[in-house]
Each structure stands twice: as structure tokens, then as C-alpha cells.
Amino acid sequence: MYRRLALAYRDGRGVKRSPLKALEYYEKLEIIHYRDLAHGRRDTPYYSTAQHLDSVQKEIAKLRAELDSDPTAASM
């Protein structure tokens, strides 16, 4: 659910684009992935917690850079 909301706010699909809200949902996803790794969640051939965590962290870095470079993006 958080992933879909993060993507929607990041891309502006169905909702007004908001990098700040997208960042909020990506940070929630990051916490969930860290918790899964701590609890030893078994990876399957179709799902790798470490890979998902890496992609979430990359998106967080992009969104933070966007918010730092454009102060008006936070007010969207």
C-alpha cells in the first residue's frame, strides 16, 4: 500500500504531485524493509528485501535532492 501511495505522489498519478508526501511514504517503506531484514524475512526468487531496500533508499535520495534544489516543491 505504501509503495503505491509513494509512486502516486512521486509521479502525480490520480493525486496532486507532492515530493514531500512521496518522501514520507518512502521513509515508511524503508522502516518496513529494515524491520523485515531484522526479523529474518526469507527472500523468494521474486522478492528480495535487500534489493527493495536499496531501491527505496535511492528514491529517498532523489526526492531529498529535489526538495533541496527546489524550495517550492515542498509546498506542492
Beta strands, then each sheet from edge to edge (+ up, - down):
end
